[in-house]
């Protein structure tokens, strides 16, 4: 068995033997006019050597062994250029000329909210298309982010499909801002991004940038922990038809067909994908049945680029959100308390995006994004011994007995829509790179519950009886200004200022046990951010920043409106007068201080980042979950999230490469009184948690990945260490998840060219190679721990055919 310590020793030995001798330098230019191309990707084919071009189109690849190579250069909007080079002298110089595929400068790149290395004073990680292809089999987006420093992600089903969550720096998914092509994905009501509502979206992701902290969050939900920016693939740049299909453990299957037009009449491109994804899931009754589609079309004019994106897909997924006890883990790790066969989420949420970029000159561009999201669906549950009065029904007499309770099946339904406009102006003023813009978002939702079936119902009960109904409206108005100021050639100042106004209205109809509530809350946030990056020399840089962020409570933090026993959490309520004042749950405020730096050469990259995040009124889990599986939350007066993040990447001899990172964090309460039910549930206990660790996140995280290239075969070994995770805020070791180490293996290779012009490739993924038994999440209720188990050793095999 390869232990984590042995893996580190192997890494050290490989690094210590990495010595080379020669250097390749050169330029990458536009073939049509000879202008340099910045950020072009330059690689030595079939090796791990590569570099990106600078502002003047130059690159340098150091320590290359003598021999013959094919060097390739590529950039979005250009065709790939390849030339053969002979490396036998101390320095070899080449020039690569790229032919534009589209009209120059018209490709759409949503980049103003992206961090730039050695300029932006923020900690971030870029995940390239190549890295996504290496990791992605069918799992949801959070599982693609699990190697980013400070990130912890997992799936409730135990595998990679079904509901999954991403946490950063001790914060849950509600504090992680997610955008796709610059459009916010977080649900306006509960702030969560439901990635399983976008099955197979990773097949269309060109790259992902994960920023940690709040230093460059220009709009969207309050991104305290960080932001995840997904950029979808350029529309149809290369003409091809592609099929990919695979199968794996737990009857997992995925079939995908894509069609790409290439450039039509030097003006249009079209792209389409259609997928079907199924799995039975690792846990009992944790199946997923989903369809997925993605369509994109672009038009390139002289000064305009316009793109239309449409994506989504109907999905059904059985519930697996309840954990199981340690005793049950020993007997049956796959146990799922949800035994009702139709206890499933049924949802469809199509996304529509219209993105336009106008570039009147080299110093100015204006970008406008219109978006529309329409979601509707329901989930179904079987409930036992429920009071008829809570379901808008009266007691009745049956066989000389008064019936007040019954078993029933309920459906909770939702119909929501969001429309928004995101304008932005980007102006190059020489030393100043200025951006200004805003977000105007209008969201509305309708929620209602229906009784689908009951064992004993009053005579004359109408089919699909509605027992609650409430509506929500949330409108967001935000403005920002952002300036990257080049004080000197080696010194950059970044300043952001954002103003946000939020109006949140709630309207509940009086019905049965629901007495009816109607209230409106407003929030106004002004958040400054400032940072400085200093490039000591061409290899070393340091940065520091201060950021502030605010976030309003989720809707169900204020009122669990589906529960007839719940009441809105206001200190002053007068239903008849419509008075709702002084909510118990306050908005959150964060002050983030960061200091970092890094070293970069053609073959080695190292970063270190220190963060200290002071939190006021952090909304934290108090232990337990609601009847529908949601955690129960409350405010902590003061808390701190602090730590250090280390990230290292290097090229090794014999076509090996290594990446490794580690995070050591301390997330604790400074001032927090937690209120819990007493043993008889007749009152509350006040427990001082000041100084205790905040539950739900490990204090240590570490990743290591070794890649090996053998001809056309690429093999990769990934090891992950996760420290202890407490289930509640008591720091009780009996209510915690033990530290664990997991090893994953993947391999990819093209197949022989016997089916030309059809290109075939094969990929194999083996997860949890060592067959470790471990848990990924959980919660405590009534002094008992409930755990979400991870899957044992499992595999996925896929084939890709391209024409």
Order of alpha helices (4+ residues) and beta strands (2+ residues): alpha-beta-beta-beta-beta-beta-beta-beta-beta-alpha-beta-beta-beta-beta-beta-beta-beta-beta-beta-beta-beta-beta-alpha-beta-beta-beta-beta-beta-beta-beta-beta-beta-beta-alpha-beta-beta-beta-beta-beta-beta-beta-beta-beta-beta-beta-beta-beta-beta-beta-beta-beta
